[in-house]
Amino acid sequence: MPTSQIKSYDQEIWPQCTIRTTEVGFSPKGKPPLLFIHGYGGTGSIYFDLFKPLSEHFHAYFIDMLGMGLSSRETYDAATAEDTH
């Protein structure tokens, strides 16, 4: 699939916090939207093989959950087990 038919960007959801979003099937306009959210520990790129077939019928969105893939994640600086609670 040509890269001109794939959009990837960081969507800000609040200051300094973004969700990586990838879109396919955005042209031509009017296709029904379809949202993909990966499971825990994953990334939206696991759907890469689906980009082309889905883009023919849907305006598909693939997002990386917070803390996963290329989305924002909070700093984790616990030095001991006691610091984690």
C-alpha positions in Angstrom: 0.0 0.0 0.0 1.5 3.4 -0.9 2.5 5.6 2.0 0.4 8.4 0.5 -2.7 6.3 1.4 -1.6 6.0 5.1 -1.8 8.8 7.6 0.0 8.5 11.0 0.0 11.3 13.5 0.0 12.0 17.3 -3.5 13.2 18.4 -3.3 15.3 21.5 -5.9 14.4 24.1 -4.6 16.8 26.7 -1.4 18.9 27.1 1.7 16.7 26.6 -0.4 13.5 26.1 -0.9 12.1 22.7 -2.4 9.0 21.2 -0.7 7.7 18.0 -3.3 7.3 15.3 -3.0 5.7 11.9 -5.7 6.2 9.3 -6.4 4.4 6.0 -9.4 4.6 3.6 -9.8 8.3 4.0 -10.2 8.8 0.3 -12.7 8.9 -1.3 -14.9 10.5 1.4 -18.1 8.9 2.7 -16.8 5.4 3.7 -18.1 4.2 7.1 -15.7 4.7 10.0 -14.1 1.7 11.7 -12.0 1.9 14.9 -9.4 -0.7 15.9 -7.9 -0.8 19.4 -5.3 -3.5 20.1 -5.1 -5.6 23.2 -2.9 -5.1 26.2 0.8 -4.9 25.4 0.3 -4.4 21.7 0.4 -1.6 19.1 -1.8 -0.5 16.3 0.8 -1.7 13.8 -0.2 -5.3 14.4 -3.1 -4.6 12.0 -0.7 -3.6 9.1 -1.7 -6.5 6.9 -5.4 -5.3 7.1 -4.7 -1.7 6.0 -5.2 -2.3 2.2 -8.2 -4.6 2.3 -10.0 -2.5 4.9 -9.2 0.8 3.1 -11.3 -0.3 0.2 -14.5 -0.3 2.2 -13.9 1.7 5.4 -12.3 4.8 6.7 -10.3 2.8 9.3 -8.6 4.2 12.4 -5.9 2.2 14.3 -4.8 3.7 17.7 -2.1 2.9 20.2 -3.5 2.8 23.7 -1.9 5.1 26.2 1.4 3.7 27.3 1.7 1.4 24.3 3.3 1.7 20.9 4.0 5.3 20.0 1.4 6.9 22.3 2.4 8.8 25.4 3.3 7.0 28.6 3.8 8.3 32.1 7.3 8.3 33.5 7.9 5.3 35.8 10.6 6.0 38.2 10.0 3.7 41.1 13.2 2.5 42.7 11.8 0.0 45.1 8.7 -2.2 45.4 7.4 0.1 48.1 7.5 3.0 45.6 4.9 1.3 43.4 1.8 1.9 45.5 
